[in-house]
Amino acid sequence: MTGFLPRPRADATDPAFLPDERYAPRPFVPPAGTRTALPLAIESIDTADMFGAVSTPASDLVANGRAARFLIDRRQVQAPVVRFVNGNFTRDGRVPVSAQSHYYFGVETFGVPESLDDFNAATYFTDDKRYIAGTLRSYALDEASALIYAVQFYPQDVIREEAVVEAVRLVKDRVRIAGARFAFVSTGAQQTTADVADRLADLAVDVLPIDRILGGIRYVPLNTGEAWGHLRIFPVDGDDLAASDIPVFDELPLDLSVVAGVLTRAVQDTNSHVNLKSKERGTPNAVLRDAGPQHPRLAPFADQPVHLVVGKDDFVIEPTTDEVVAAKLAERMQRPLLRLEWEPEEALRSYDEIAAGTPRQTRAHAARYGSKAANLGFLAHRAVLGRVGQPGTPSATCGYDLVPHGFAVPLQAYRDFIEHPPNSDVRALIDTFVADEQAGRLSPKDRARRTADIRDGIMAASFPPGALEAVRAKLDAVLPGVKKVKVRSSANAEDVPDFDGAGLHDSYSADTTKPDRPIGPCRVEIDDGGDGGGDGGGAVKQKVKPKSVGCAIKGVYASLWNKRAVEERSFARIDQTTIAMGLAIVPAYDTESDVAANAVVVTRVLNTQDVYGYSLSVQQGNNLVTNPDAGTWSEVTIAGFYSDAEPISLTVTRFAKPARDAPERTDAVLPRARMLEIVDIAKRVERAYCAATPGYYDECSIVAGANDKEASLDLELKILENARLVCKQVREFGGR
């Protein structure tokens, strides 16, 4: 929460109070117009204007409103002293660190004698508090006619019950804004008020959970920024949309490709592939709960060129010209093409074979097998999650393998397939298409038609002699007796710097007992039973027919030419003559037990720099977080932590809606112990990934709690009914 200061590596007793530049604030020159003549320590806030003068824009779990820190000195319990922090206070033209953190404010204002470690322990992580540090936070909810002023605390703070009442009473007595409505907002599950609800009511203080706050806000920015494009309100056909369009949707379509900006009326899954791609490419994106064709701020600009700014508190839309829209798109498309380098390799390797070297050597196999397959080997490495037979590994501790067995098919096999002489017609389709695509000669409709032709050609193509036999032999060797497998994409155009390719390609289930047809067509159909692709990049789940291993391989190869995949690569300026598809083959995830839940962990808290920890999305059953069914959304939980020595808080910011015709849940999908287990696994993976990946972060021992890292990880898991976890994949994610 705003104001919490983790331990700097510099000496916290330095009389200059200049903490480490990475982990603590430093003096800075404030923006023009924010400087005030008020002192650093404020005894009371008497008006709304005064609150505006001492507060700063909030940047915690809800990206709008303002926040003013407060600190209560309880060293004399019978005479506690409350002071608000003037966040806009300046000294010699700069905002000092004492105006940016509770600790340095306390040192300067109250003469706090403790070290930073001792202050944190006495303030956040004990019931017997020497100090109470929190934030007075403003919210504008739809049902409210005036701002709500909420008292809240750092998510890991163990404050509860009586201490909450004391803090709220002391702060409320010092806030004298006429007609102000007050609330307590719990930001951690441990911050309970069940036994003191009546006393808070007597103080005229509402108790509002954070999910209620988020649910009551009309405008929710998911990725701030600005865009120039043509406003398309509730477009009918997604194939008509171009990179110069700004669509307004009821629900976010899961096959949405590159657009200039996005507004939706319905809530979005923050960890869905579409939203994560928007963050990575910098596409402005927001939820506007009353968006639609009649919206008074949108309707006048329908189908017109506009300039859209998605800000933290509101959006701005204004007219522009077709020439400006074209120029802005051209600016983004003028980068040189990026050639993807990869290495020829003939061998099919199990993930354990890939993991035979060091973790860094294991990750280097991405140049031969694609990142998804190489990263499955990395996850299985004994220095990461290991195998059940490797003592001291997480898998050994759990008593089962956390990472599925299986094997990788190299990128070269795809190239051999396309260049197989009987498939020359497919190769010609690809060559002419890529030439036109990279010359910018194709409309969205043309691109959709021609990529469909390529996919159809691949599904009808034939395998080179011995290719399917090699896959069959490896299946028998690595997965003997396994009937149901998943053939997953592992393209070289995934997980490259600033482009992770998440959700662009398809994966397909296969029945190993069904005979392969080396020559003969396969087809892709809609999977009404949900047993086919499952985790692909399209809005509709698909399956291959016949459901053989060969057809599943063709389906994955064909998905390299999904329209959305092509458009994303073009926008990222990837040279499409250099792409190839590897394969990651694993047993079906429900082989041993049905799927109870799906989870995604992003190893940072999205949309904020002021909360330390991880973002988790969890969905009940086999409804994917990354590719959710229409009308559903996943639970979003923030795991707040800085170091292993401190407790982890779990804050649910939205409960799951598992099915279109089902109500939203009112409790978490998974128990606390299981969520903490997932967080621990993600920490282990991130530390090992950091150590194996030069440039990821400079101190891998503390990378999990760092919020200044340039990239994070996206870890996908399944939770089975038999209580086992399956780590599906991990990839690097560059968005924030």
Summary of the structure (lengths in Angstrom):
residues: 736
radius of gyration: 27.1
end to end distance: 17.0
largest distance: 88.3
contacts: 2604
relative contact order: 0.10
helix: 29%
strand: 23%
